[in-house]
Amino acid sequence: MRTSIRARWWGRRVWLTTAALALLAGASLAASASARIAVAPANATLPVVTGTAQQGHSLTAQSGSWTGSTPIVFAYQWRRCDAAGAACSDIAGATSQTYVLASADVGSTLRISVTATNADGTGKALSDASAVVSCQSAPVVTTAPAISGTAREGDMLTTSNGTWSGSTPITYSYQWQLCDVNGNACQAIAGATAQSYQVAAGEAGKTLRVSVKASNAGGSSTVLTGSSAVVAAQGTAPASTSVPTLSGTTTAGSALTVAQGAWSGTTPLTFAYGWQRCDVNGNNCATIAGAGSQSYTLVNADVANRVRGVVTASNDAGSTTAYSQLSGVIGSLAPVNTALPAISGGAALGQTLTATNGSWAGTTPFQFYPQWARGNAKGGYDPIVGATQSSYKVTSADIGHKLYVQVKAQNSHGAAWATSNPTAAVTGTATPRPAPGVVLVGSVSLPNRLVVSAVSFTPSVVRTRAPFQARFRVSDTQGHPVQGALVYALGLPYGWVKATQEQPTGADGWVTITFVPTAALPLRPHQALVVFVRARKPGGDLLAGVSTRRLVQVRLD
């Protein structure tokens, strides 16, 4: 069948057959093919060889730059040449971009032949020659290796590598040898091939040496160290055979000296010293900072406490510490405060405050001189003119201020001051009167007495070492709750809980005291903490008058 396409040509109608259309299409494709230009690869910049020209090292080829139709594929052939870069020949199998220099290359140069290929042909380029390949330099010792450490059974010895010249990298291997006392007649120790060696039992009286071998691609070299010291038998750590003793006077300002006592152990022994301060019962000992000599001069902080010497003996096998017996209670010639003065009473306008002298160590008798003081805006306090009695009535000038009492204690050897803790800020109104049925401690007098009439613990059973509280109610012998009685509580055995402060009972006759356990407090079934409780009248006698004492306990679990 004849097929035609109708078209217009310059205003005329023409008919194109299918054959004519095919002829036109073929002409168009031919024109497109004739427009493509075929370009084979051509080198623009030469290939380059990089790397160290030394036996055992790698050289790497860079292809250089090329023109031509892409893509271009590169192939490599390493060539071995003479020292001038001429008389080159292909190295069999060396067709990677990198090449590891072999012993056959020593004294030669290397060049890389790069063949570039694309669809239109190939091109070749040859790099410039590398440097002349040198051989590896075998290790040569410049500083001999040496043994360090203590030559004693059970101790560790170590050898250094020494220093070496030669091509890097250099690796090292070791062989320890057991020799006679002069370092001769050496025999290799089986398995002792590490840089360190623990001297074995039975090697006392011998010496040790190490064979150190240094190796690289150019070869290896072995050097023998000098001999160690003669191996000593394993030592024995110090042990105290007689407790250190104290000598001197137990008075502040005097010196105590600790004797080291007797010790066993491998000699020589060296000794170091220290001192500890303990409470009056010899518990809660703590190191005294800066006291590191065999003698120690007692200071005021030691008064009413005990001290002990600390001796540490050391040798090559270890160290051991021993403690002297406790000193006597440290006394003082001049007064030394051991418990601060305390204030009882309400910090309110019109109320009367009463001060205690606190506790003091030193040569008796003492004379006490109280001085009341008013807190100031700078955080300190100023003396109140004329307020020099053991009691003080709060005035309007004190409102908003805290009050203190300073007590001067004096004896034939000197004087010292101690300042109480402050009261609460003074309020403008008087302290509320006691609740009905409650009496003020100042009104309790013989034959009436104070009684610790009720006790409660929170929690009732102590199972952890968290702080816990005890509440004590103080009454008189007629059953009236007492306000203002001073209550002191002490945990027994001493040291299971920290010491507490004396505190006054409130308007309901009760006082709350918090106990802080120490690590010594046992938490085991069928145990109990015993608490000694004392209640007294401010200024009253601790053992006589209206004061009272009682033992109570709280269960531990």
ZAMARGU-4260 file (C-alpha; in steps of 0.2 Angstrom, whole numbers, plus 5000, padded with zeros to 4 digits):
<rodrens>
0) 5000/5000/5000 | 5006/5017/4997 | 5007/5029/5011 | 5009/5048/5009 | 5009/5063/5020
5) 5001/5079/5015 | 5011/5095/5017 | 5012/5113/5011 | 5028/5119/5003 | 5029/5138/4999
10) 5011/5139/4997 | 5010/5123/4987 | 5004/5106/4991 | 5016/5092/4991 | 5015/5073/4995
15) 5029/5064/5004 | 5030/5046/5003 | 5036/5035/5018 | 5052/5031/5008 | 5055/5050/5007
20) 5053/5052/5026 | 5065/5038/5030 | 5078/5046/5018 | 5077/5062/5027 | 5079/5054/5044
25) 5094/5045/5039 | 5102/5060/5033 | 5099/5069/5050 | 5108/5055/5060 | 5123/5055/5048
30) 5125/5073/5051 | 5124/5071/5070 | 5138/5057/5069 | 5149/5067/5059 | 5148/5081/5072
35) 5157/5070/5086 | 5176/5072/5087 | 5186/5056/5092 | 5201/5060/5104 | 5213/5047/5111
40) 5222/5050/5128 | 5237/5062/5128 | 5248/5065/5143 | 5248/5083/5149 | 5259/5082/5165
45) 5270/5067/5168 | 5266/5054/5181 | 5274/5056/5198 | 5282/5043/5210 | 5281/5047/5229
50) 5287/5038/5245 | 5304/5034/5253 | 5316/5026/5242 | 5322/5013/5254 | 5321/4994/5255
55) 5305/4989/5264 | 5296/5005/5261 | 5282/5008/5248 | 5282/5019/5233 | 5265/5026/5226
60) 5261/5032/5208 | 5251/5047/5204 | 5244/5046/5186 | 5248/5063/5181 | 5235/5073/5170
65) 5228/5068/5153 | 5217/5075/5139 | 5206/5065/5128 | 5188/5058/5128 | 5182/5052/5145
70) 5181/5040/5153 | 5199/5036/5154 | 5206/5020/5162 | 5224/5019/5169 | 5235/5004/5170
75) 5252/5004/5179 | 5269/4995/5176 | 5284/4998/5188 | 5301/4998/5180 | 5318/4996/5188
80) 5331/5007/5180 | 5350/5010/5183 | 5356/5024/5195 | 5354/5037/5181 | 5336/5032/5177
85) 5341/5023/5161 | 5342/5005/5155 | 5324/5001/5163 | 5315/4985/5163 | 5298/4980/5168
90) 5297/4972/5186 | 5286/4956/5184 | 5269/4957/5193 | 5272/4975/5198 | 5256/4982/5191
95) 5248/4991/5206 | 5248/5009/5210 | 5259/5005/5225 | 5275/4995/5226 | 5285/4989/5241
100) 5304/4990/5237 | 5313/4974/5238 | 5332/4970/5241 | 5333/4968/5222 | 5329/4987/5220
105) 5344/4992/5231 | 5356/5003/5221 | 5342/5006/5207 | 5329/5019/5203 | 5311/5016/5200
110) 5300/5023/5186 | 5281/5021/5183 | 5274/5018/5166 | 5256/5023/5165 | 5245/5018/5151
115) 5229/5028/5148 | 5215/5020/5138 | 5198/5027/5132 | 5186/5022/5118 | 5196/5031/5105
120) 5214/5024/5109 | 5228/5023/5121 | 5242/5034/5127 | 5258/5031/5138 | 5268/5041/5149
125) 5284/5037/5159 | 5288/5046/5176 | 5304/5053/5181 | 5316/5041/5191 | 5314/5040/5209
130) 5329/5042/5221 | 5342/5028/5221 | 5335/5015/5232 | 5345/5012/5248 | 5346/4997/5259
135) 5339/4995/5277 | 5352/4999/5290 | 5353/4986/5304 | 5351/4992/5322 | 5367/4997/5331
140) 5367/5001/5350 | 5372/5018/5355 | 5367/5017/5373 | 5367/5000/5382 | 5350/4995/5390
145) 5350/4994/5409 | 5341/4985/5423 | 5331/4995/5436 | 5322/4990/5452 | 5326/4982/5468
150) 5335/4965/5467 | 5326/4956/5480 | 5315/4940/5479 | 5297/4944/5475 | 5301/4961/5468
155) 5300/4967/5450 | 5315/4972/5439 | 5313/4981/5422 | 5325/4983/5408 | 5326/4998/5397
160) 5328/4996/5378 | 5344/5007/5377 | 5345/5018/5362 | 5349/5012/5344 | 5353/5019/5327
165) 5347/5010/5311 | 5332/5010/5300 | 5315/5012/5309 | 5304/5004/5314 | 5314/4994/5327
170) 5306/4980/5337 | 5314/4973/5353 | 5313/4956/5362 | 5320/4951/5379 | 5328/4936/5388
175) 5332/4937/5406 | 5347/4927/5412 | 5352/4921/5430 | 5370/4923/5433 | 5383/4920/5447
180) 5387/4934/5459 | 5400/4941/5447 | 5387/4942/5432 | 5395/4927/5424 | 5390/4909/5420
185) 5373/4915/5414 | 5358/4904/5410 | 5342/4909/5401 | 5327/4909/5413 | 5313/4899/5404
190) 5298/4910/5400 | 5306/4926/5406 | 5304/4935/5389 | 5295/4951/5395 | 5303/4968/5398
195) 5300/4966/5416 | 5303/4951/5428 | 5298/4946/5445 | 5313/4939/5455 | 5309/4921/5460
200) 5311/4913/5476 | 5328/4904/5477 | 5337/4917/5467 | 5345/4926/5482 | 5364/4927/5480
205) 5363/4927/5461 | 5363/4942/5449 | 5352/4945/5434 | 5356/4951/5416 | 5345/4954/5401
210) 5348/4950/5383 | 5340/4963/5372 | 5338/4960/5354 | 5334/4975/5342 | 5327/4970/5325
215) 5322/4979/5309 | 5321/4975/5290 | 5339/4977/5289 | 5344/4964/5302 | 5345/4962/5320
220) 5358/4965/5334 | 5359/4958/5352 | 5366/4967/5368 | 5368/4960/5385 | 5364/4972/5400
225) 5376/4974/5415 | 5372/4963/5429 | 5359/4968/5443 | 5364/4970/5461 | 5365/4953/5470
230) 5348/4947/5474 | 5343/4949/5492 | 5331/4937/5501 | 5313/4942/5503 | 5311/4954/5517
235) 5299/4954/5532 | 5288/4969/5535 | 5290/4978/5552 | 5279/4972/5567 | 5278/4981/5583
240) 5284/4970/5598 | 5283/4983/5611 | 5270/4997/5611 | 5278/5015/5609 | 5278/5025/5626
245) 5275/5043/5631 | 5286/5054/5642 | 5283/5072/5647 | 5271/5083/5657 | 5252/5083/5652
250) 5250/5101/5654 | 5246/5114/5640 | 5262/5122/5635 | 5273/5107/5640 | 5280/5094/5627
255) 5277/5075/5626 | 5289/5063/5617 | 5285/5047/5610 | 5298/5032/5610 | 5297/5021/5595
260) 5295/5005/5605 | 5302/4989/5599 | 5300/4981/5581 | 5304/4966/5572 | 5306/4965/5553
265) 5320/4966/5540 | 5332/4980/5544 | 5335/4994/5541 | 5319/5001/5548 | 5315/5020/5546
270) 5302/5028/5557 | 5289/5042/5555 | 5279/5050/5569 | 5262/5059/5571 | 5250/5063/5585
275) 5232/5061/5588 | 5220/5070/5600 | 5206/5059/5608 | 5192/5063/5619 | 5193/5061/5638
280) 5188/5043/5637 | 5201/5039/5623 | 5188/5038/5609 | 5185/5048/5593 | 5204/5050/5590
285) 5209/5062/5576 | 5226/5067/5568 | 5233/5083/5574 | 5238/5093/5559 | 5256/5098/5557
290) 5262/5087/5572 | 5274/5076/5563 | 5289/5076/5575 | 5294/5064/5589 | 5290/5077/5601
295) 5274/5087/5602 | 5270/5103/5612 | 5253/5103/5620 | 5241/5117/5616 | 5225/5124/5623
300) 5214/5113/5611 | 5221/5098/5620 | 5215/5103/5637 | 5203/5091/5645 | 5207/5078/5631
305) 5220/5065/5629 | 5233/5063/5616 | 5243/5048/5609 | 5259/5046/5598 | 5258/5037/5581
310) 5274/5028/5576 | 5275/5021/5558 | 5290/5009/5554 | 5295/5006/5536 | 5307/4994/5527
315) 5308/4988/5509 | 5295/4975/5513 | 5281/4987/5519 | 5276/4998/5533 | 5266/4996/5550
320) 5259/5009/5562 | 5258/5007/5581 | 5250/5019/5593 | 5256/5023/5611 | 5246/5022/5626
325) 5235/5037/5630 | 5241/5051/5639 | 5233/5057/5655 | 5219/5070/5653 | 5228/5086/5648
330) 5228/5100/5661 | 5232/5118/5661 | 5240/5130/5673 | 5231/5145/5666 | 5212/5144/5663
335) 5206/5135/5647 | 5188/5134/5642 | 5181/5116/5639 | 5162/5120/5638 | 5155/5137/5633
340) 5145/5148/5645 | 5126/5145/5642 | 5111/5157/5644 | 5094/5152/5650 | 5078/5162/5650
345) 5067/5170/5637 | 5074/5183/5625 | 5060/5195/5627 | 5057/5212/5635 | 5057/5212/5654
350) 5063/5194/5655 | 5078/5189/5666 | 5092/5179/5658 | 5104/5169/5668 | 5121/5164/5663
355) 5132/5149/5668 | 5151/5151/5668 | 5154/5136/5657 | 5167/5123/5661 | 5186/5127/5663
360) 5202/5117/5665 | 5217/5124/5674 | 5224/5127/5692 | 5210/5130/5704 | 5202/5141/5712
365) 5195/5151/5698 | 5187/5168/5699 | 5173/5172/5686 | 5168/5189/5679 | 5153/5189/5667
370) 5150/5203/5654 | 5134/5203/5645 | 5135/5209/5627 | 5122/5215/5613 | 5124/5209/5595
375) 5128/5223/5582 | 5124/5225/5563 | 5142/5220/5559 | 5139/5202/5565 | 5149/5205/5581
380) 5143/5211/5598 | 5146/5226/5610 | 5147/5225/5629 | 5132/5232/5639 | 5138/5244/5651
385) 5136/5239/5669 | 5129/5221/5664 | 5142/5211/5674 | 5132/5200/5685 | 5127/5182/5681
390) 5109/5187/5677 | 5103/5201/5666 | 5085/5209/5664 | 5081/5212/5645 | 5078/5230/5641
395) 5070/5240/5627 | 5087/5243/5620 | 5090/5225/5617 | 5074/5223/5605 | 5079/5216/5589
400) 5096/5211/5595 | 5104/5194/5600 | 5112/5194/5617 | 5128/5185/5623 | 5137/5183/5639
405) 5156/5183/5640 | 5164/5175/5655 | 5182/5179/5660 | 5190/5165/5671 | 5205/5170/5681
410) 5217/5160/5692 | 5235/5163/5698 | 5242/5158/5681 | 5232/5170/5670 | 5215/5173/5663
415) 5205/5168/5648 | 5188/5173/5640 | 5174/5162/5633 | 5158/5168/5624 | 5141/5159/5624
420) 5131/5156/5609 | 5118/5170/5606 | 5100/5170/5611 | 5087/5173/5598 | 5083/5191/5593
425) 5075/5199/5608 | 5056/5202/5605 | 5046/5217/5611 | 5034/5207/5622 | 5038/5196/5637
430) 5039/5177/5635 | 5022/5169/5637 | 5019/5164/5654 | 5019/5145/5658 | 5004/5135/5654
435) 4992/5132/5668 | 5000/5120/5680 | 5018/5123/5674 | 5030/5131/5686 | 5046/5141/5682
440) 5062/5132/5687 | 5067/5147/5698 | 5053/5143/5710 | 5058/5125/5713 | 5068/5124/5729
445) 5071/5110/5742 | 5063/5100/5748 | 5055/5101/5731 | 5066/5093/5717 | 5066/5090/5699
450) 5061/5074/5691 | 5063/5067/5673 | 5045/5061/5673 | 5042/5056/5654 | 5053/5051/5640
455) 5049/5047/5621 | 5060/5043/5606 | 5057/5046/5588 | 5058/5033/5581 | 5055/5021/5595
460) 5067/5008/5588 | 5083/5015/5579 | 5087/5005/5564 | 5098/5017/5554 | 5112/5029/5558
465) 5101/5044/5553 | 5099/5057/5567 | 5085/5053/5579 | 5076/5063/5593 | 5072/5061/5611
470) 5059/5071/5621 | 5061/5073/5640 | 5048/5081/5652 | 5054/5088/5668 | 5042/5090/5683
475) 5044/5094/5701 | 5041/5081/5715 | 5023/5088/5716 | 5020/5083/5698 | 5020/5101/5690
480) 5029/5102/5673 | 5044/5114/5675 | 5049/5127/5662 | 5067/5133/5660 | 5076/5117/5668
485) 5093/5114/5660 | 5093/5096/5652 | 5108/5086/5647 | 5108/5069/5639 | 5123/5058/5636
490) 5123/5042/5625 | 5131/5026/5633 | 5143/5018/5628 | 5152/5034/5625 | 5156/5037/5606
495) 5140/5028/5599 | 5132/5045/5597 | 5139/5062/5596 | 5139/5074/5612 | 5124/5085/5614
500) 5122/5102/5621 | 5112/5106/5637 | 5095/5114/5633 | 5081/5122/5643 | 5063/5115/5644
505) 5049/5125/5636 | 5033/5132/5643 | 5026/5114/5643 | 5040/5107/5653 | 5046/5097/5638
510) 5063/5098/5629 | 5068/5090/5612 | 5086/5084/5610 | 5093/5077/5593 | 5106/5063/5593
515) 5118/5060/5579 | 5124/5042/5578 | 5142/5038/5574 | 5149/5024/5564 | 5152/5015/5580
520) 5133/5013/5584 | 5129/4994/5581 | 5113/4990/5572 | 5110/4973/5578 | 5095/4965/5587
525) 5095/4964/5606 | 5105/4980/5607 | 5101/4996/5616 | 5108/5013/5618 | 5108/5019/5636
530) 5105/5038/5638 | 5110/5046/5654 | 5098/5061/5657 | 5102/5075/5670 | 5090/5090/5674
535) 5096/5105/5684 | 5092/5122/5689 | 5102/5136/5681 | 5117/5140/5692 | 5113/5125/5703
540) 5124/5112/5709 | 5127/5098/5696 | 5126/5084/5710 | 5116/5092/5724 | 5102/5105/5726
545) 5086/5101/5716 | 5095/5092/5701 | 5090/5075/5696 | 5097/5061/5685 | 5090/5046/5676
550) 5095/5032/5664 | 5083/5027/5650 | 5086/5017/5634 | 5081/5016/5616 | 5081/4999/5607
555) 5092/4996/5592 | 5088/4984/5578
</rodrens>
